[in-house]
Amino acid sequence: RNAADALIGRRLFVSSTDRSQLREEQNGDGDDEFYASELEGCEVVMKEDGKHVGVVIDIYRGAGEHDLLKISVPPLPSSDGEANEEKPATNKGPSEHVFVPFVKEIVPVVDMERGVLEITPPPGLLDLRQKAKPKKRP
């Protein structure tokens, strides 16, 4: 007990090779169980029509009551109607991103087998885009 008390308020990191397996591939148990880090790289689509939204590039934990998915999204078309192609959205360097609350009402489907999250965002949520800040060089 004393050893556990010493860990209160500290972060504990476990290698992905040392953590418990959540899903049993053979019998289909654990469909709603996954590690948050497994969401990175998943494609995000609209549940209604399957339209591509973007790719999960990060998960922010403890941001209010719910975790937030940081989703890299393609740039909006410029005023002349052409897509802004400065930097294409990728896992490593998105030109724009949106934050989506990771709640069942907005992200009702997480299909880890396909690597896809289906979302039903409220109107205007995907319009709250943020430009990626250039990385500072050391």
N, C-alpha and C positions, 0 to 999 in steps of 0.2 A: 504494500500500500504506500509506503513512503517513497518508493521509486516512482510510482504513478503520480503522486502529489507533486513531485519535482517537475513533472511535465506540464502541469496546468499552465495555460496561457502561452505555451510554446507551440511552434509548428513542428509537425512530425512528417518527415518525408520517407516514403517507401518506394524502392525501385519497382518498376512495372513488372520485373521478373519475379519479385518476391511477394506480390500482392495476390489475394485470393481471386480465383476465377469466378465470375458472376453468372455466366451463361453456360448451360449444359447443352451443347450442340445436338447431342443425341436425342434428348427427350423434349426439347423446346421450352424448357423452364427459363424464366428470367428475361422475357422479352423486354420488360421495362427497366432492366438493370444494366447499367453501364457506368464506366468511370467518365467523369467530365472531360478528362484529357482525350478520350476517344472521340469526342465530338469535333475536335479540330481537324479540318480538312474535309468535313462532310459538306455535301452540296445542300443548299437551301432552296426549296421550291414552294410555290403557292399551292396550297392544298386544293383549291378550287379548280385550277386549270393546269397545274404542273409547270407553270412558267418559271424559268430559272431566275432566282433572286440574287444568289451569290454563294460564297463559301465561308464557313465558320473559320475564323483565324485566331480566336482567343475566347476564353471564358473568364468573366470577371465575377469573382465570388464575393459575397458580402456587400454587394452594392445595393443597400437598402434591404428589403425583405427577400428579394429573389436574385438569383444569379442573372447575369446579362450575357448574351451571346454577342460577340463582336463579329459582324459579317462583312466581308469584303464584297463590295458591289461594283458593277460596271459604272463608269462615269455617265452622268446624264448627258443627253445631247446638248450641244452648244446652241446659242440663239439662232444660228443659221441651219439648224436641224441635223448637223453632223455630230456623231459621237466624239467626245473629247478623248483623243488617243494619246495624251501626254505619257501616261504610264498605265498599261493595262492592269486590271485587278488580278492579283495573284496571291498565293498564300504568304509570300515573303514581303511584298511591297504594294499594298493596295493604294490606289489613288483616292478612293473614297470608301467609307464604311458607315454602317448603321449599328445601333445597339438595340437588341430585341430581348425583352424580358423572357427568361426561360421558365415559362409557366404553361401548364397544360392547355389553358384557353387559347394561347397564342401559338404554341408549338405542340399540337395534339398528336403528331406522329413523329417518332424517332425510329427509323429503320436502319439499324446498325449493319445488317447484312448487305444492304444496298449502299450504305453510306449517305443516306438522304434524310433530311429533316423537312417535314411539310409544315408550313406556317399559315396562320389565319390572322394577320396583323390588323389592328384597328385602323380605320382610315387615317392617313397622314403619317403613320409611324415610319414607313419606309422613305418618306420625304425628308426626314430629319438626318440627312447625310452630313458627315464630317469629312473634311479633307485630311488625308494622312499628313502628319508633320514629318519633315525630313529628319532622318536619323542624325544625331549629333556625332561628330567624329571625336574620338578621344584625344 
